[in-house]
Amino acid sequence: MTSLVNDGPVALIGAGAVGLSLASALARTGRPVTICGGRDRVDRIAITEDGATQAWPVTQVGDPAKIAGHTSAIVAVKAHHTPAVAHWLRALARPEAVVLVAQNGVEHHERVQPHTGPARIIPGIVYLNAERTEPGHAILRRVGAVDIALPDDGQAAALAAELDAGGVRTSTEADLKTVAWAKLLTNITANPLTALTGRRAEVMRDPEIERVARLLMAEAVAVGRAEGAALTDAHIDRAMHWLRGVPAGATTSMHEDRIAGRKLEYDALNGAVVRIAERHGLDASANRFVLALLTAIEGGTAA
């Protein structure tokens, strides 16, 4: 059975903060890393944690044919950028290829599999808080006891062991659907509310912001249940506790993207809640309202 545990290079599609953090763990175990594309030239990746920096050499390629022999990949572009890297994903469309999809949301397979075909997709639910400061370099902050959750099967377990060896704390979950929806509760609140207020993650400790966050989460819990996730109101309390415990100075990807004038990742978050709620005939008016605000920032139209 193919797994990510081998001596071959791993292709990194999306050298942002999360991608750099995960790739650095594999580099720490001795795996060569190939960065796929990118506007900036990168010949090494570096991670700073608790004031200490480690760096590893990498190879950067601009032609998808250069990863035709790779059997391991990490996809860490933001969800709405997936179509833009389809040419890289198609280079991995082989039965022996294993692709870790480290993206937000609950639609990992739906986004990636149309491009990767027979490749084995491993969805990853990411918890680590990381911030890219320059090409190839990220600051890593740990939040909670787990950095990434993976499905509980043989290939994912092998990957989890390798990531653990490289310093990324993993868990393997029999019910990854519930885990993904529980993580979505934090994404549909911290990301948009930091982006809309212009404040970092400490804004989630504001009592009025918490009130809004709980309303957004309550809608998502109902939608997640309709999808088969075993969510309860206790997940809302746990999500808020987790958000209040985020380290001082921590940011969100949507907050950073708004500051930089980049497209925001709302469709995979609040957009997914609204889209799936409609399919089940459920109310998601609070998420629809936030979605409308986020869409208006870019001059678009909410779903």
Secondary structure, 3 states (H helix, E strand, C coil): CCCCCCCCCEEEECCCHHHHHHHHHHHHCCCCEEEECCCCCCCEEEEEECCEEEEEECEEECCHHHHCCCCEEEECCCHHHHHHHHHHHHCCCCCCCEEEEECCCCCHHHHHHHHHCCCEEEEEEECCEEEEEECCEEEEECCCCCCEEEECCHHHHHHHHHHHHCCCCEEEECCHHHHHHHHHHHHHHHHHHHHHHCCCHHHHHCHHHHHHHHHHHHHHHHHHHHCCCCCCHHHHHHHHHHHHCCCCCCCCHHHHHHHHCCCCCCCCCHHHHHHHHHHHCCCCHHHHHHHHHHHHHCCCCCC
